[in-house]
């Protein structure tokens, strides 16, 4: 176990490196403490985590590389001769509150532009813009991105016409950029924008991404590169699911037993089943300690999700250096006094 923990440490050692108030330091000892909470499954959990972790952890240095590449992609897409012309004609949305992901990504973008291109995008903030870009780290359910894009698309910057009309007329462009997005959440976000404004908005939305979580289990050939259990679960798990109130069945609670057709994310199909069961049942155990009369209906054993979905949670397996998404399984981030659980990744600004 120690050797596996050391290998995991080398991957995630910069987690919250910029956050001095973090509760836990990422150390080999901390990783072992977390794993030991799974009892005799501890070594297996670490080994399986190490198998897929290199593909789903974004260090700060990797984030900088990805954002640098994204800026270059955007410049070429718009056919600008250099980065200065891109910046002069492009607005970077800064809509999220402090300590959220967007302001932190913009800090990195600002550093790249100033140190490598000698340009400060803030100096051009008040100039008329043609291009508008929304940066974020992860799109999970799509709720935040929809809300922010809806706000801007509804505004009348010229005092007469809403921005969405300018986008449809191609006098303005709108783009989004993510390290990762969930297919289900992204599709929901697109559908809501189309319903709110116009079906054609889907064709006008420019999308940049580095990784996709394929969790549309009604579609064929999905990788299901997340925690998405099959129907054969414990009686406790099935009872929990049946008791969820005010829900609809549009989003399946279970993936088909033959999905994916070929296992490419976990080390084997058998190990996928095993770790899904471990994370689900441990998440149920954690939630059983919540004694609130009105528990948050978004909180599920496999991570936060839309209240109306009758599922065990989003099951996100994607991490960045700055924070962990609450759509990841609870075993990774749950930290409530008296619940006797040490998370692998401590959270910051949760609830803001």
ZATI-751915 format. One record per residue: y, x, z negated of N, C-alpha, C, O in turn. Coordinates in steps of 0.001 Angstrom, whole numbers, padded with zeros to 6 digits, always signed. Example, Ala and Ser with C-alpha at 12.3 -4.5 7.8 and 13.67 -1.06 7.14 Angstrom:
<nodes>
-005690+013190-007800-004500+012300-007800-003300+013200-007800-003319+014236-008465 -002250+012850-007080-001060+013670-007140+000030+012900-007870+001138+013409-008039 
</nodes>
This chain:
<nodes>
-001211+000826+000000+000000+000000+000000+001263+000861+000000+002237+000544+000683 +001243+001937-000759+002413+002805-000885+002846+003359+000477+004034+003387+000799 +001877+003792+001257+002185+004367+002569+002787+003319+003509+003722+003608+004255 +002247+002111+003465+002787+001027+004294+004197+000670+003847+005078+000444+004677 +004412+000620+002538+005739+000320+001997+006752+001377+002425+007906+001062+002715 +006318+002615+002462+007211+003699+002889+007618+003521+004353+008775+003742+004709 +006669+003124+005195+006975+002895+006612+007940+001721+006782+008830+001763+007632 +007762+000677+005976+008673-000473+006014+010063-000056+005552+011070-000463+006131 +010106+000754+004509+011390+001247+003992+012186+001968+005075+013399+001783+005182 +011521+002777+005866+012214+003535+006909+012872+002612+007927+013849+002995+008571 +012349+001407+008076+012914+000453+009035+014084-000317+008433+015094-000521+009105 +013965-000750+007175+014955-001669+006591+015868-001007+005566+016579-001704+004842 +015866+000306+005487+016584+000995+004415+018097+000802+004463+018775+001035+003462 +018644+000377+005617+020096+000167+005673+020476-001284+005383+021625-001671+005593 +019521-002097+004900+019823-003500+004634+020953-003615+003616+020870-003058+002521 +022008-004339+003981+023209-004545+003169+023818-003226+002710+024314-003119+001588 +023777-002226+003579+024345-000921+003246+025851-000988+003034+026420-000114+002380 +026509-002020+003580+027963-002169+003431+028342-003080+002267+029524-003346+002044 +027355-003553+001535+027598-004578+000511+027306-003999-000868+026155-003953-001301 +028352-003561-001548+028186-002896-002832+027680-003793-003939+027119-003304-004919 +027867-005113-003805+027471-006044-004862+026037-006540-004714+025635-007476-005404 +025265-005927-003826+023891-006400-003624+023097-006263-004921+023278-005314-005683 +022225-007221-005149+021472-007276-006401+020340-006266-006433+020057-005677-007476 +019685-006062-005280+018546-005151-005216+018799-004056-004190+019305-004321-003100 +018449-002842-004539+018435-001753-003569+017107-001812-002819+016066-002115-003402 +017156-001523-001534+015915-001420-000770+015298-000058-001062+015806+000977-000630 +014208-000077-001792+013469+001140-002121+011989+000874-001873+011570-000272-001715 +011214+001937-001840+009766+001771-001692+009220+000976-002872+008366+000105-002703 +009712+001279-004052+009255+000567-005254+009569-000924-005163+008741-001758-005528 +010769-001260-004674+011145-002672-004544+010219-003395-003566+009824-004534-003813 +009879-002747-002475+008983-003342-001476+007604-003600-002078+006993-004636-001816 +007116-002659-002882+005810-002819-003526+005851-003957-004546+004908-004742-004641 +006939-004045-005306+007086-005130-006285+007023-006483-005581+006351-007404-006044 +007724-006590-004465+007699-007841-003694+006280-008159-003229+005823-009295-003359 +005592-007173-002695+004241-007397-002162+003252-007786-003250+002373-008617-003017 +003380-007205-004426+002438-007481-005513+002478-008934-005968+001542-009408-006612 +003556-009645-005638+003646-011060-006009+002663-011918-005212+002421-013074-005559 +002100-011353-004147+001101-012068-003352-000322-011784-003836-001292-012175-003187 -000444-011103-004979-001759-010823-005543-002599-009955-004631-002120-008948-004107 -003843-010339-004440-004757-009533-003634-004399-009557-002144-004959-008791-001360 -003477-010426-001759-003014-010453-000366-001852-009494-000120-001375-009382+001009 -001393-008805-001156-000200-007972-001043-000284-006903+000031+000641-006746+000828 -001380-006171+000055-001533-005103+001056-001552-005676+002466-000949-005117+003382 -002247-006791+002630-002308-007426+003951-000922-007862+004409-000558-007654+005567 -000141-008469+003508+001198-008934+003863+002052-007768+004356+002761-007896+005354 +001987-006635+003664+002772-005478+004087+002300-004938+005430+003116-004584+006282 +001010-004875+005618+000478-004354+006887+000880-005240+008065+001239-004742+009132 +000816-006545+007864+001186-007460+008949+002693-007422+009188+003146-007470+010332 +003464-007336+008111+004915-007233+008244+005288-005986+009039+006151-006036+009916 +004639-004881+008732+004919-003636+009440+004577-003744+010924+005190-003075+011756 +003609-004579+011250+003201-004722+012653+004331-005296+013509+004585-004808+014610 +005016-006342+012999+006041-006979+013835+007473-006609+013466+008397-006902+014226 +007675-005973+012317+009023-005679+011833+009863-004834+012797+011046-005129+012965 +009311-003804+013434+010152-002990+014334+010804-003791+015456+011851-003394+015967 +010208-004898+015839+010742-005705+016939+011751-006755+016490+012436-007349+017323 +011849-006989+015180+012679-008109+014719+013714-007707+013678+014363-008572+013091 +013881-006405+013438+014906-005958+012492+016007-005238+013260+015747-004299+014012 +017244-005694+013058+018397-005083+013710+019175-004273+012677+019850-004837+011816 +019077-002957+012769+019853-002087+011890+021314-002108+012336+021629-002600+013419 +022192-001580+011510+023606-001560+011886+023825-000701+013127+024621-001051+013999 +023123+000412+013203+023274+001291+014364+022771+000606+015635+023388+000713+016695 +021643-000098+015515+021121-000821+016678+022071-001942+017073+022269-002202+018260 +022661-002610+016078+023616-003682+016365+024794-003143+017164+025267-003785+018102 +025261-001966+016787+026385-001360+017507+026001-001065+018955+026798-001284+019867 +024787-000570+019166+024315-000304+020533+024232-001593+021347+024640-001634+022508 +023700-002648+020723+023553-003922+021427+024908-004525+021784+025083-005070+022874 +025869-004426+020861+027199-004973+021131+027923-004149+022196+028646-004696+023029 +027725-002854+022162+028307-001992+023199+027754-002385+024579+028498-002503+025553 +026450-002579+024632+025831-002990+025898+026313-004367+026340+026515-004613+027529 +026496-005269+025363+026938-006616+025710+028343-006590+026308+028617-007293+027281 +029225-005791+025735+030577-005684+026278+030551-005182+027720+031293-005669+028572 +029692-004211+027976+029563-003688+029343+029012-004756+030285+029482-004895+031414 +028013-005511+029819+027449-006595+030625+028521-007628+030970+028610-008094+032106 +029329-007975+029974+030376-008979+030180+031407-008470+031185+031833-009201+032078 +031801-007213+031026+032775-006619+031943+032264-006674+033387+033007-007028+034303 +030999-006324+033578+030418-006340+034926+030257-007768+035446+030456-008032+036631 +029892-008687+034543+029718-010082+034958+031021-010653+035499+031033-011355+036510 +032124-010342+034807+033427-010839+035239+034041-009980+036347+035106-010296+036877 +033349-008892+036684+033774-007995+037769+035132-007353+037499+035967-007207+038391 +035323-006971+036220+036533-006236+035882+036292-004743+036084+035176-004276+035857 +037301-003981+036504+037105-002555+036793+036899-001692+035558+036296-000622+035641 +037399-002152+034410+037252-001373+033183+037380-002286+031970+037692-003470+032091 +037133-001705+030799+037130-002490+029567+038525-002990+029208+038664-004062+028618 +039552-002230+029556+040912-002655+029240+041255-003980+029914+041870-004855+029305 +040860-004118+031156+041150-005361+031879+040367-006523+031271+040876-007640+031174 +039128-006252+030861+038346-007296+030181+039065-007782+028933+039221-008986+028728 +039501-006844+028102+040138-007199+026833+041439-007962+027065+041739-008905+026334 +042204-007569+028061+043472-008235+028345+043280-009701+028740+044172-010527+028550 +042108-010010+029289+041860-011360+029804+040863-012171+028980+040475-013272+029371 +040454-011622+027841+039365-012251+027082+039741-012455+025623+040310-011574+024978 +039413-013632+025120+039618-013947+023702+038276-013925+022984+037315-014553+023428 +038214-013198+021871+037013-013175+021039+037224-014157+019889+038090-013949+019039 +036440-015212+019866+036584-016214+018808+036401-015585+017431+035492-014785+017214 +037277-015961+016510+037164-015549+015106+037311-016818+014279+038371-017084+013712 +036237-017598+014216+036294-018941+013653+035585-019070+012320+035808-020040+011595 +034734-018111+011981+033956-018206+010751+034732-017606+009582+035604-016758+009774 +034411-018048+008380+035103-017554+007198+034660-016133+006882+033646-015659+007394 +035429-015458+006034+035112-014087+005635+033711-014018+005035+033254-014962+004390 +033043-012903+005253+031682-012627+004761+030591-013267+005610+029408-013031+005366 +030963-014067+006596+029973-014571+007540+029767-013531+008642+030462-012516+008691 +028814-013798+009514+028418-012781+010491+029494-012488+011534+029700-011328+011890 +030176-013505+012023+031114-013295+013124+032213-012287+012804+032447-011387+013610 +032906-012396+011656+033929-011391+011349+033371-009973+011273+034047-009019+011657 +032142-009829+010780+031549-008501+010676+031191-007945+012051+031330-006745+012288 +030737-008795+012948+030449-008343+014310+031739-007964+015027+031765-007001+015793 +032800-008711+014784+034079-008394+015417+034634-007067+014921+035319-006366+015665 +034348-006716+013678+034759-005403+013171+034086-004287+013958+034720-003290+014304 +032803-004460+014239+032075-003454+015018+032615-003397+016443+032810-002313+016992 +032853-004556+017036+033413-004609+018391+034777-003935+018432+035079-003189+019364 +035593-004197+017428+036917-003579+017342+036796-002058+017274+037554-001338+017923 +035839-001579+016484+035628-000131+016360+035190+000474+017698+035678+001534+018089 +034278-000194+018391+033813+000294+019700+034978+000386+020679+035144+001394+021366 +035776-000666+020737+036876-000706+021697+037946+000331+021383+038502+000953+022288 +038232+000514+020095+039291+001455+019732+038853+002910+019858+039614+003747+020343 +037629+003216+019425+037182+004614+019433+036687+005075+020798+036811+006251+021140 +036125+004153+021581+035531+004548+022860+036377+004178+024072+036211+004748+025150 +037297+003210+023888+038107+002779+025031+039605+002807+024726+040424+002480+025584 +039953+003192+023518+041349+003351+023111+042163+002076+023327+043304+002110+023789 +041532+000943+022975+042226-000330+023142+041965-001222+021935+040840-001300+021443 +043001-001888+021469+042900-002797+020325+043040-004227+020847+044116-004636+021284 +041950-004976+020795+041994-006331+021371+042974-007244+020642+043456-008225+021209 +043267-006918+019380+044181-007758+018609+045612-007673+019143+046410-008585+018928 +045934-006588+019831+047276-006447+020409+047527-007439+021540+048670-007675+021930 +046445-008015+022061+046572-008948+023184+046280-010390+022758+046081-011270+023595 +046258-010612+021444+045828-011913+020913+046688-013069+021405+046180-014172+021606 +047979-012834+021601+048882-013931+021953+049088-014096+023455+049873-014940+023887 +048395-013303+024242+048517-013440+025692+047609-014562+026204+046561-014827+025615 +048000-015212+027282+047114-016231+027884+045790-015597+028296+045764-014470+028792 +044692-016320+028091+043361-015788+028386+042611-016719+029336+042810-017934+029357 +041746-016090+030116+040861-016865+030991+039471-016998+030390+038816-018027+030558 +039014-015960+029686+037642-015916+029172+037632-016045+027654+038485-015483+026966 +036653-016794+027138+036527-017020+025701+035076-016773+025306+034154-017373+025858 +034889-015865+024325+033533-015446+023962+033292-015657+022472+034116-015294+021634 +032149-016248+022164+031736-016536+020784+030570-015615+020434+029477-015755+020982 +030806-014669+019517+029759-013765+019050+029163-014278+017739+029889-014752+016865 +027851-014182+017609+027171-014465+016342+025861-013690+016338+025392-013238+017383 +025273-013540+015148+024035-012759+015092+022818-013598+015475+022022-013191+016320 +022675-014778+014848+021495-015606+015080+021903-017066+015271+022738-017581+014528 +021325-017717+016248+021412-019170+016363+020050-019717+015970+019050-019478+016647 +020024-020454+014867+018750-021007+014376+018660-022493+014714+017999-022865+015684 +019314-023344+013929+019299-024777+014235+020367-025148+015260+020265-026185+015916 +021393-024304+015400+022452-024550+016378+023636-025328+015845+024606-025553+016569 +023574-025747+014577+024632-026581+014014+025988-025904+013945+026996-026503+014319 +026030-024658+013472+027302-023949+013328+027938-023677+014682+029138-023890+014861 +027149-023210+015626+027679-022900+016958+028211-024167+017628+029282-024145+018234 +027470-025262+017523+027941-026520+018108+029275-026928+017508+030200-027286+018236 +029379-026879+016198+030612-027300+015518+031804-026469+015984+032871-027012+016272 +031620-025155+016058+032727-024279+016440+033106-024451+017912+034290-024502+018244 +032112-024538+018789+032419-024723+020207+033054-026091+020456+033968-026223+021271 +032565-027095+019754+033147-028434+019890+034628-028418+019517+035453-029039+020187 +034953-027705+018446+036348-027626+018005+037235-027076+019115+038274-027656+019433 +036822-025951+019703+037656-025333+020741+037673-026159+022025+038731-026340+022628 +036522-026657+022445+036457-027430+023685+037295-028705+023611+037741-029223+024635 +037508-029206+022393+038276-030444+022208+039779-030195+022148+040569-031123+022320 +040175-028957+021906+041597-028646+021744+042344-028713+023078+041763-028518+024146 +043646-028992+022987+044514-029035+024170+045511-027890+024075+046615-028059+023557 +045120-026732+024572+045985-025561+024465+047248-025702+025306+048281-025116+024983 +047165-026480+026385+048356-026704+027209+049089-027976+026813+050075-028363+027440 +048588-028625+025754+049216-029845+025282+048855-031080+026074+049286-032183+025737 +048061-030911+027134+047729-032041+028006+046222-032220+028147+045689-033288+027845 +045542-031180+028602+044114-031267+028905+043267-030512+027886+043636-029428+027434 +042130-031098+027534+041212-030417+026627+040627-029183+027314+040532-029117+028540 +040239-028210+026490+039701-026961+027033+038440-027186+027863+038197-026463+028829 +037642-028177+027495+036402-028378+028248+036689-028745+029700+035898-028424+030588 +037810-029412+029946+038174-029757+031322+038538-028504+032115+038238-028405+033305 +039187-027548+031448+039511-026279+032104+038246-025489+032401+038155-024810+033424 +037264-025580+031497+035981-024901+031721+035266-025521+032916+034740-024804+033768 +035245-026841+032979+034583-027522+034094+035298-027251+035420+034673-027221+036480 +036621-027053+035342+037400-026766+036551+037365-025284+036907+037913-024865+037926 +036709-024490+036046+036559-023044+036264+037881-022282+036183+038022-021211+036774 +038846-022834+035454+040069-022080+035192+039961-021320+033873+040773-020443+033580 +038943-021672+033081+038585-020920+031883+037069-020771+031856+036345-021585+032430 +036598-019727+031186+035154-019553+031018+034821-019526+029533+035639-019111+028713 +033622-019969+029194+033146-019970+027813+031791-019272+027767+030899-019580+028558 +031641-018334+026839+030397-017570+026724+029997-017457+025261+030844-017496+024369 +028698-017317+025025+028172-017071+023685+027288-015833+023743+026662-015548+024764 +027246-015103+022633+026437-013883+022567+025720-013841+021232+026349-013961+020181 +024401-013670+021267+023584-013618+020056+022624-012429+020124+022180-012033+021202 +022317-011874+018965+021184-010955+018905+019899-011752+019137+018960-011282+019779 +019886-012967+018596+018670-013784+018644+019030-015262+018656+019962-015688+017974 +018293-016034+019428+018422-017484+019293+017050-018136+019361+016129-017634+020005 +016942-019284+018669+015732-020098+018702+015829-021057+019888+016865-021688+020092 +014776-021165+020653+014805-022072+021801+015081-023510+021383+015863-024206+022031 +014447-023959+020306+014633-025336+019861+016078-025579+019447+016687-026560+019874 +016631-024698+018621+018004-024857+018163+019015-024725+019285+020006-025454+019327 +018764-023787+020201+019673-023605+021326+019672-024846+022220+020723-025291+022681 +018495-025391+022454+018401-026606+023256+019125-027773+022611+019769-028567+023295 +019017-027877+021280+019720-028941+020563+021228-028774+020682+021959-029747+020869 +021691-027518+020571+023120-027243+020699+023628-027616+022088+024679-028243+022219 +022887-027231+023123+023272-027578+024497+023320-029093+024695+024267-029622+025276 +022295-029778+024208+022223-031230+024371+023413-031914+023699+023994-032846+024256 +023771-031452+022508+024890-032066+021786+026215-031815+022504+027079-032691+022530 +026380-030629+023087+027597-030354+023852+027669-031245+025092+028735-031759+025432 +026535-031424+025763+026495-032282+026947+026820-033726+026576+027547-034414+027292 +026277-034174+025457+026515-035548+025007+027969-035739+024588+028553-036800+024806 +028546-034703+023987+029921-034777+023490+030946-034710+024624+031978-035379+024575 +030655-033899+025644+031645-033651+026693+031178-034089+028085+031639-035105+028604 +030277-033335+028680+029859-033611+030059+028570-032841+030318+028407-031720+029835 +027658-033432+031074+026399-032747+031374+026624-031396+032041+025833-030469+031864 +027703-031288+032806+027972-030059+033554+028342-028888+032654+028350-027743+033107 +028649-029157+031381+029036-028068+030478+027891-027077+030310+028121-025894+030062 +026658-027558+030445+025489-026681+030310+025503-025578+031354+025164-024433+031058 +025891-025920+032572+025907-024933+033649+027071-023965+033516+027049-022885+034105 +028084-024341+032751+029266-023491+032584+029162-022557+031381+029945-021616+031252 +028201-022816+030507+028060-021998+029303+027327-020704+029648+026156-020730+030027 +028014-019583+029515+027433-018266+029807+026757-017758+028538+027352-017802+027462 +025529-017280+028651+024736-016920+027472+024273-015469+027546+023672-015044+028532 +024565-014717+026481+024043-013365+026333+023153-013307+025104+023521-013842+024058 +021988-012670+025202+021075-012601+024067+020200-011359+024194+020063-010782+025273 +019612-010959+023064+018715-009805+023042+017283-010182+022682+016351-009432+022971 +017105-011340+022051+015770-011728+021581+015726-013242+021491+016697-013873+021076 +014599-013826+021881+014427-015279+021812+013223-015609+020938+012146-015041+021113 +013410-016527+019999+012290-017062+019229+011793-018303+019963+012509-019298+020078 +010574-018233+020453+010004-019312+021262+009296-020315+020348+008112-020172+020042 +010044-021328+019922+009504-022314+018985+009563-023738+019527+009609-024699+018759 +009560-023870+020846+009458-025189+021484+007980-025465+021722+007478-025271+022829 +007284-025919+020685+005824-026005+020787+005345-027121+021722+004149-027215+022000 +006243-027953+022201+005859-028945+023210+005822-028320+024607+005307-028915+025553 +006371-027123+024717+006374-026432+026000+005129-025560+026123+004598-025109+025107 +004657-025316+027323+003515-024410+027504+003956-022951+027442+005139-022641+027586 +003007-022078+027229+003229-020625+027293+004279-020134+026298+005050-019227+026610 +004312-020720+025117+005221-020254+024075+004571-019124+023269+003380-019175+022962 +005369-018102+022929+004853-017009+022105+004701-017433+020646+003898-016866+019905 +005483-018440+020242+005496-018862+018835+005680-017647+017934+004923-017447+016984 +006689-016838+018239+006964-015621+017474+007773-015937+016221+008898-015472+016037 +007161-016736+015382+007745-017197+014131+006593-017711+013275+005433-017648+013682 +006916-018220+012088+005888-018844+011256+005857-020336+011582+006750-021088+011192 +004827-020744+012293+004689-022140+012723+003213-022506+012561+002419-022251+013467 +002832-023093+011436+001412-023283+011109+000704-024330+011962+001337-025169+012603 -000612-024260+011953-001453-025279+012590-001741-026378+011564-001348-026266+010403 -002423-027432+011995-002617-028613+011154-003584-028378+010006-003494-029049+008978 -004500-027443+010163-005513-027208+009132-004883-026454+007964-004915-025224+007929 -004316-027180+007015-003661-026596+005851-004213-027218+004574-005013-028153+004617 -003778-026691+003454-004248-027169+002160-003814-028614+001927-002853-029091+002529 -004532-029296+001050-004168-030662+000696-002773-030729+000115-002038-031686+000358 -002407-029714-000652-001072-029666-001248+000005-029624-000161+001029-030301-000262 -000240-028819+000881+000734-028702+001967+000874-030023+002721+001989-030447+003022 -000230-030663+003024-000193-031925+003762+000447-033032+002931+001147-033893+003464 +000204-033002+001634+000820-033992+000745+002334-033800+000697+003089-034772+000721 +002773-032539+000629+004210-032244+000639+004860-032802+001907+005915-033433+001847 +004231-032565+003036+004780-033013+004315+004881-034534+004364+005875-035079+004845 +003858-035213+003871+003829-036677+003914+004924-037296+003051+005367-038412+003320 +005362-036582+002020+006350-037122+001091+007791-036925+001560+008715-037467+000953 +007995-036159+002627+009355-035966+003124+009922-037303+003584+009275-038037+004331 +011138-037613+003133+011747-038907+003408+012808-038818+004499+013327-037741+004793 +013120-039967+005091+014198-040108+006068+014077-039079+007186+015023-038350+007485 +012913-039035+007788+012673-038034+008825+012183-038693+010107+011740-039842+010104 +012273-037941+011205+011681-038401+012459+010654-037377+012910+010573-036275+012369 +009886-037754+013894+008755-036927+014312+009012-036209+015640+008069-035739+016275 +010266-036118+016064+010547-035505+017359+010167-034028+017385+009742-033509+018417 +010318-033363+016261+009945-031952+016168+008584-031864+015493+008467-032255+014332 +007565-031376+016157+006226-031322+015564+006182-030432+014328+006813-029377+014284 +005436-030871+013337+005259-030063+012130+004280-028921+012360+004315-027912+011655 +003414-029083+013342+002368-028087+013584+002391-027633+015043+002744-028397+015941 +002012-026390+015255+001822-025913+016627+000385-026221+017045-000488-026343+016186 +000125-026347+018335-001255-026531+018797-002113-025327+018402-001630-024195+018381 -003354-025571+018099-004237-024489+017651-004476-023442+018732-004858-022312+018429 -004252-023814+019993-004435-022852+021087-003118-022233+021552-003045-021682+022650 -002089-022319+020728-000804-021692+021032-000542-020592+020018-000645-020822+018813 -000205-019403+020491-000053-018993+021887-001403-018761+022571-002428-018576+021915 -001375-018775+023886-002612-018543+024636-003142-017146+024361-004349-016936+024234 -002218-016194+024272-002578-014815+023964-001667-014318+022855-000445-014413+022967 -002245-013792+021793-001446-013334+020659-000765-012004+020985-001431-011002+021248 +000567-012009+020963+001327-010790+021244+002296-010428+020127+002893-009351+020150 +002458-011324+019142+003434-011069+018078+002763-010544+016816+003134-009482+016316 +001789-011267+016302+001029-010810+015137-000084-009870+015593-000350-009745+016789 -000725-009219+014644-001746-008227+014998-003003-008868+015570-003746-008218+016305 -003252-010142+015240-004379-010884+015804-004185-012362+015505-003378-012726+014649 -004922-013210+016208-004844-014652+015960-005280-014987+014543-004700-015858+013895 -006309-014289+014063-006819-014527+012708-005777-014148+011667-005592-014856+010677 -005100-013033+011892-004088-012601+010934-002852-013489+010975-002168-013648+009964 -002563-014066+012134-001480-015053+012204-001790-016228+011279-000954-016622+010466 -002984-016782+011407-003373-017917+010577-003295-017568+009098-002848-018368+008277 -003735-016368+008779-003768-015967+007373-002368-015830+006800-002100-016334+005710 -001472-015161+007509-000139-014941+006943+000682-016229+006948+001511-016433+006061 +000463-017099+007935+001144-018395+007922+000742-019192+006688+001583-019818+006043 -000535-019165+006366-001028-019882+005191-000479-019280+003905-000098-020010+002990 -000437-017952+003830+000075-017275+002634+001539-017628+002409+001920-018008+001302 +002363-017506+003445+003792-017777+003302+004057-019253+003008+004951-019578+002227 +003293-020140+003623+003477-021572+003391+003128-021944+001960+003912-022615+001288 +001983-021525+001491+001549-021913+000147+002373-021250-000945+002628-021857-001985 +002791-020012-000717+003658-019368-001702+005030-020043-001700+005654-020179-002752 +005498-020464-000533+006761-021194-000461+006696-022526-001190+007658-022923-001848 +005574-023214-001077+005381-024462-001818+005391-024210-003317+005955-024988-004086 +004766-023124-003718+004744-022759-005140+006157-022491-005644+006516-022904-006747 +006954-021801-004839+008341-021513-005213+009143-022808-005333+009859-023001-006315 +009030-023691-004348+009790-024944-004366+009393-025849-005522+010204-026646-005995 +008161-025734-005977+007698-026581-007080+008450-026282-008372+008411-027072-009315 +009134-025139-008413+009885-024760-009609+011287-025353-009628+011990-025249-010633 +011697-025972-008528+013009-026616-008465+012940-027941-009216+012139-028810-008874 +013771-028097-010229+013718-029289-011083+014895-030235-010863+015071-031180-011632 +015693-030002-009842+016855-030842-009570+016431-032267-009230+015419-032481-008563 +017222-033245-009698+016953-034641-009359+017289-034927-007894+016731-035841-007287 +018205-034137-007337+018594-034299-005935+018470-032959-005209+019483-032345-004872 +017257-032506-004968+017072-031212-004301+017598-031235-002871+017614-032278-002217 +018020-030087-002404+018528-029951-001042+017390-030212-000056+016397-029484-000042 +017533-031243+000759+016457-031627+001675+016270-030644+002824+015275-030704+003546 +017230-029743+002987+017073-028726+004030+016127-027619+003596+015537-026937+004433 +015981-027438+002285+015152-026358+001756+013678-026714+001906+013200-027697+001341 +012973-025898+002675+011543-026096+002907+010813-024780+002643+011451-023728+002621 +009519-024807+002446+008783-023574+002123+008917-022479+003171+008845-021296+002840 +009110-022857+004427+009239-021858+005493+010687-021682+005938+010945-021197+007039 +011632-022077+005083+013044-021859+005369+013804-023133+005658+013213-024168+005966 +015119-023051+005557+015969-024213+005797+015768-024759+007205+015452-024026+008143 +015962-026062+007320+015871-026705+008627+016764-027931+008624+017426-028209+007624 +016794-028662+009716+017545-029910+009803+016901-030926+008866+015679-031070+008846 +017723-031630+008091+017202-032551+007071+016204-033558+007638+015214-033895+006989 +016472-034034+008848+015665-035123+009397+014352-034662+010016+013559-035497+010451 +014102-033365+010067+012859-032875+010664+011713-032896+009649+011834-032336+008559 +010621-033534+010006+009454-033539+009126+008625-032289+009435+007596-032353+010108 +009098-031165+008928+008414-029888+009139+008438-029086+007845+009077-029477+006868 +007736-027969+007852+007718-027083+006688+008900-026122+006684+009054-025343+005743 +009730-026163+007709+010873-025263+007789+010923-024550+009127+010008-024668+009942 +012002-023810+009346+012227-023172+010642+011297-021992+010882+010872-021755+012013 +010977-021247+009822+010014-020155+009962+010525-018935+010700+009741-018206+011309 +011830-018701+010655+012429-017570+011369+011853-016235+010915+011726-015978+009718 +011511-015402+011867+011141-014014+011594+012066-013134+012426+011710-012680+013514 +013246-012908+011894+014246-012053+012525+015252-011683+011453+015792-012561+010781 +015513-010394+011285+016377-009921+010208+017432-008961+010757+017183-008238+011722 +018605-008962+010137+019622-007967+010468+020033-007236+009202+019721-007664+008091 +020731-006137+009384+021134-005296+008256+022101-005994+007313+022178-005628+006140 +022837-006982+007787+023942-007530+007008+023544-008650+006055+024156-008809+004999 +022522-009428+006415+022110-010537+005554+020830-011132+006126+020397-010775+007221 +020236-012040+005371+019036-012717+005857+019340-014191+006055+020019-014805+005232 +018850-014749+007124+019052-016169+007398+018231-017012+006428+017085-016683+006123 +018832-018110+005944+018073-018998+005062+017048-019828+005829+016333-020634+005234 +016974-019636+007153+015920-020289+007932+014638-019457+007950+013638-019874+008534 +014663-018285+007316+013448-017483+007152+012609-018072+006015+013156-018752+005147 +011299-017827+005999+010461-018316+004900+011024-017914+003537+011567-016821+003381 +010891-018804+002555+011464-018574+001230+010996-017276+000594+011740-016657-000166 +009766-016853+000895+009222-015656+000241+010091-014436+000479+010045-013488-000305 +010888-014438+001551+011705-013272+001864+013019-013242+001095+013559-012161+000861 +013562-014423+000686+014928-014415+000163+015169-015259-001087+016270-015217-001635 +014204-016007-001549+014441-016898-002694+014735-016085-003948+013992-015166-004292 +015816-016431-004623+016223-015673-005813+016968-016601-006767+018197-016663-006757 +016212-017318-007586+016777-018269-008534+016347-017872-009943+015151-017713-010189 +017287-017709-010875+016930-017339-012246+015894-018291-012838+016021-019510-012724 +014882-017729-013463+013841-018525-014092+012689-018884-013191+011690-019432-013659 +012799-018589-011899+011726-018927-010959+010729-017795-010784+009731-017941-010079 +011000-016674-011422+010033-015569-011453+009601-015138-010055+008413-014987-009768 +010607-014943-009186+010316-014459-007839+011359-013423-007419+012561-013682-007475 +010894-012268-007004+011765-011207-006516+011728-011201-004992+010665-010990-004409 +012869-011430-004329+012870-011463-002865+012807-010057-002275+013178-009079-002924 +012336-009976-001044+012393-008690-000351+013836-008377+000021+014307-007255-000164 +014532-009379+000548+015930-009223+000948+016814-010087+000054+016642-011305+000007 +017753-009472-000654+018674-010285-001442+019717-010893-000503+019999-010353+000567 +020272-012007-000917+021226-012724-000073+022635-012537-000602+022842-012266-001785 +023596-012687+000289+024997-012694-000121+025660-013934+000455+025210-014487+001458 +026713-014354-000181+027531-015515+000214+026730-016744+000581+027196-017562+001374 +025518-016902+000020+024743-018096+000347+025471-019317-000192+025864-019358-001357 +025641-020293+000658+026340-021510+000270+027782-021539+000724+028429-022584+000663 +028312-020376+001192+029691-020367+001667+029774-020931+003074+030862-021004+003646 
</nodes>
